[in-house]
Every structure is written in C-alpha cells, then in structure tokens.
Amino acid sequence: MARSVIVTGGFGVLGSAVAAAFAAQGDKVARIDFAPSAKEPLVGALDIGGVDLTNEAATRTAIDKVAAAHGGIDVLVNIAGGFIWETLEGGSLASWAKMQAMNLTTAATITQLSLPALKASAAGRVISIGAGGAVKAGMGMGAYAASKSGVHRLTEALAEELAGTGVTVNAILPSIIDTPTNRADMPDADFSTWVQPKAIADVILFLASDAARAVTGALVPVTKGG
C-alpha cells in the first residue's frame, strides 16, 4: 500500500534524491521547500514551495494540504536546513540564531505539527538529517554543529516520548555529501570519499520500512564514499 511521505528541503539535491527514491517504490510524495519552485519536476509529486518551516501557521497549512491530498502522513523526512562555516572570533552571533532556526526549529516545528497524523498511521516514521560534524565540531563549525546536535537530541527525546506508539524516530549522520555546492566550496577535495545522495536515500528508505520497525532513537552514521 502506498504511503504518504513528506520530504522537507525536497527541492534540493539530497531532498530530490530522497523524494525520487520514495516515488520509485510507489509512495505518494510531497516535497516541501522554502524555495518557490523546484528546478526539476518529480512526476506525481505534490510540490509545495515558499514555505517557511519556522512559521507555525505556514507549516500547518502545508501539512493540511498534504494530508488532504494523500490521505494522512506516514513518513516525515526532515532534510531542510543550511550550513555556515564561520569562526566565533571572526563571525557573527546572528549566525548561531540562523543555524538554530534553519536546522533545528524547522525540524521541530513540522514534526510537532505532524505528530497527530503520524500517530494515526499504521507505522509512522520520522527521519531527520543530523551531521557527523556535530559529534565533534571542528574549527568554524560551532554554530552549525550546535544546531545539528539539537537535531540529534530532538531525535533521542522524541523517540523515547513516542516509545509506546507505532512511530519510530531516527536520524542520519552523514559526513560530507557529494553535491555541486560542496564541490564548488571545496574544489581540491577528494570527491570519491564523499557520500552520495542516493546512498543516504537508501538508508532513509530502510529506516522508513517495516524491516526497521524496531529501530528508534538511533543516530546512524553514513560516511562511506564511492
């Protein structure tokens, strides 16, 4: 039976790969993004652009649209977010608030508002994108790592909160993801060691599957390139 899947940040490189993977196995996919429209269409997907996921009203409107079109919500994949490399001494304190909003508040907002639908599902799933770089932060990674560490803690706390339900809550902790933006930012790096978006999508599909029904509260490193 086709499930109703929401992918936030669904217009980006990773979001597009994840949404396409769910669609390929026959699921009903909704892509929600801050960008007004997707660069590439996904056949059959419900695309909702221009959504500020830190805004409760806008997020609720998007969720209601998905639930009405697809008959509820079974899987929520939190990919929306951003990255800043900035030292504390040479950077802006506003960057800390920006990273918190983009990476943690977005996930917390849509997850909270989706909980009634997810709990009504036969097998609700919440899967978020954390970061390997939030386990131990390097120079310039403080604001980003702090926000992604918040995603890790949100995952653990919510998994325990929902332990008595049919909903599982997990997070993926990738190393550097092979995207055009990252290649442009780090042109001298060895791209072969970077994680492919499709590989991350495969892990997300597993965590969303019935085979992973007993896995919850897990922070799953995804670090192998090639």
N, C-alpha and C positions, 0 to 999 in steps of 0.2 A: 504494500500500500504506500502510495506517495506521501511523503511527509512535507510539512510546511517549514521551510528553512529561511531564516533571516541572516544575511551576511552584512554587517556594518563595514564601512570603508569598502563597499563592494565594487566601486568603480576603479580602485587602484590595482596595481599589479598583483599583489597577493590576494586581495579580495576577489578579483576577477577569476583567478585560478581556482580558488575555493568554490566560488559560486558555480563555475563551469563544471567542476567535479561532481557537485551535488546534482546539478541538472542532468549530467550524463547518466546518472543512475536512476533517473526518473522522478526526482523530488521536485516539488514546487518551490521555486527560489525567488526570494525578494532581496534586491540589492538596495541598501540604504546608504546614502553618502552625503557629505557636506557639499561636494561639487554639484553644480546644477544638472549635469548630464554625464553619461558615460561616453568615453572615447570610442569604445567598441560595444555593439549590442550583444546581448545574450538571448538567443531565441527562447521565447516562452517565459522569460524572467519578468517579474514586476519590479521596475526601477523607480525608486523614489529619491529624487535629488533635492539639493538645497535644504537638507535637514541638519539643524544644529542639535546634536545629541546631548549637549549640556542644558538644553532648554526642555523642561518637562512637558510643556504643552505641545511643542512641535514633535517631540518624540512620541507622545501618546497618540497624536494624530496619525503618525506613520504606522505605529503598531496596529491601531484600529483598522487602517486601510489594508494591511497585510492579513490580519485575522479575518476580515470580511471577505477578502478575495480568495484566500486559501484555506478557509475553514479552521482557523486556530493557528497556534505556533507550537512546533515540536522541537525545533533546534534553533538556538541563537548562537551565532559565531561573532564574537567581538574582535574586529580587526581594526576598526577606526582608530587613528592615533597619529602621532608625529614624532619627530626627532630633532633635538638641538644638541650640538656639540659646543660646549662653552665652559671655560674655566670660571670658577667663582670670583676670583680676583678681577678678571678682565671682562666679566659678563654682566648681565642684567638680572636683578632679582625678579623682574617680571617674567623671566623665562621659567622660573620654578612654578609660578602660578599657571603659566601657559601649558607646561608639560602635564601638570596635575589635571587641568581641565581636559586636554586633548586625549590623554591616555587612560586616566582613571575615572574622571567624572562621566565621560561618555559611556564607559562600560557599566558603571554603577547605575546610571540613570535608566538606560534601556533594559538592563537586567531586572531592576526592581519593577519597572512597569510591565515587563513581560511575564513576571512570575505567575500571575493567575492563569494565564494561558498555558504556560509550561507545565504547571502542576496539574492542569486538566488533561494534558497529553498522556497517552499510554506510556510514553518513555521520553520525558523531556530531557533536553541536553543543553548545557551552557558550556561553550568552549571559548576561551579568551586567548589573546596573544600577549604573553609576557615577554621576557627577554633574558637571554643568558647573561647579558651585560648588567643585569640588575642583581645577580647573585653576588658578584664582586665588581664594584664600579671602578673603572679606570679614570684617568685624568680627563676632565671635560665632560664626563658622563653623569655628573651628580644629579642634575635636575631630571634628566631622562630616566636614570636608574631609580631614583626615588619614586617617580610616578609608576614605573613598571613594577617595582617592588610592591606598590599599593595594589596592583592588579593581582599579584601573587597572594597577598594577604586576603584580598576580597575573595579569591577563589577558594582558599582554605576555609575561611569563615563561613561562606555560603554553603560549601559542601557539607559542613557539619550542621548548619541550620536546616538543610533540606534532607538530612540523612533518613528521615522517616517517610520520605516521599519517593516517587518514581523518577525524580530529577537527579541527574549527575552533573557535577560542576568540575571542570578541569581546565588547565592552561598549558599552552605550548610555549617553550622557552627556546626560540631559535637563536643561533649565532648570526653572523651576517647573512642577510638574504640577498640572493643574486637578482638585483633589479637594475634598470637603466640609471636610476638616480644614484644608487650606491656605486655603480661603475664610474659614473661621472665624477663623484666625490672622491673616489679612491682609485684613480687610473693606474697606479703602479702595483696594485694588489694582485694576488694570485686568485683569480676568479674561480678556479677549479675547486678551491676549498670552501666556497660559499654554498649555502643551502639553496636548493631550487624551490621556487614557489609550489611546484607540483608535488614535491616531496612533503612539504608542510601540509598541503591539501590532503594527501593520502593519510597522514597521521590524524588529521581532523576528522576525516571520514570514518576512520576506525573508532575514534572516541565517540562519534555520534551513532555508531552502530550498536546493535543488540549484543555483539560479541564483547563490548566494553561496558556492559551493564553494571558490573561490579567495581568499576574503576571510578572513583570520585575523590576530589581533593588532591589530585595528582598534578605536579608541575613537571612536565615531560620535556627534557632537553632534546632538541632536534638540531644536530650540529654537523652531520656528515655531508661533505660536498660531493660533487660528481654526479 
